[in-house]
Amino acid sequence: MLRIAAFTLVLAAGQSIGGDLELRGSVNDAPPGVRITLTGVDRAFLITTAADPRGDFRFRSLITGRYTLTAGDTRQTVVVNEELAGPEHVIRAELTYSAPAAMVSTRQLRSAGKNPEKVLAKYAEAERGLAESDIATARRKFEEVVAIAPEFSPAWNGLGVVASQTAAGGATAEAHFRRAVDTDPDNVDALLNLGGLLLKTGRAEEALPYNQRAAAAKPHDALAQAQLGMNQYQLGFWDAAERSLQAAKQIDPLHYSMPQIFLAEIYARRGEKTKAIAELEDLLGSHPDAKLAATVRQSIARLQ
């Protein structure tokens, strides 16, 4: 659950990606010409288009899979497959635009030192390196940034993301994420990345305050709520976990973190079998092509 702007492989807008499915959508309350980004959840890819004056957009030549639509600060998961597309081979989606937060906060800009233009230019180059899967360039540019501005939190977060891509980079990634949080306690992406890494390495108690801070800072972010819910679940705080996971599901019913799995486990442990089955059935309806579909069906059968 690592987050950084445009952290994926970029494809040129309009480039075919080999499928015959289409996603058509509309974005409400958006400024004219707003850019809509479609990012792969199951594989690394990204494609961008501009909405027309009415806010309508489309992505052609898609293959089956899960995707994230982004417009400004709004993120929404969509599932693309032939069953949902129907005979027209078209999936439809609607989202409401929210203005993006500044890529670099005022606090972070102050930390850029005496030459912020140079720092921001190098940081942009590093992000482009990540977007193009050029990890070596991204690492080098992030390192150049922190050499000039050692308190510039986004670059430390970027170095953590880069380190996490190597087989033995866990400890290094953690150190970078911690440095990012230390230099800017309000860097939500760094908070989520550190909280996610600590969860992944079995340190749920240590992860909790970071995930709590991220969810408090972005209460309408599905990943922040889902990650907090998973953290609370691992610690046995089932009531709190239920609230967080239900919030994530309400924000983004198709979110790739699949909060229904944890909700079903909570209800099963409480003996609320009907609720547990409902969550698992909702999961199958939301993610019919998920690799764990057969296991979910077996769980439903056992509960019944």
Secondary structure, 3 states (H helix, E strand, C coil): CCCCCCCCCECCCCCCCCCCEEEEEEEECCCCCCEEEEEECCCCCEEEEECCCCCEEEEEEECCEEEEEEEECEEEEEEECHHHHCCCCEEEEEEECECCCCCCCHHHHHCCCCCHHHHHHHHHHHHHHHHCCCHHHHHHHHHHHHHHCCCCHHHHHHHHHHHHCCCCCHHHHHHHHHHHHHHCCCCHHHHHHHHHHHHHCCCHHHHHHHHHHHHHHCCCCHHHHHHHHHHHHHCCCHHHHHHHHHHHHHHCCCCCCCHHHHHHHHHHHHCCHHHHHHHHHHHHHHCCCCCCHHHHHHHHHHHC
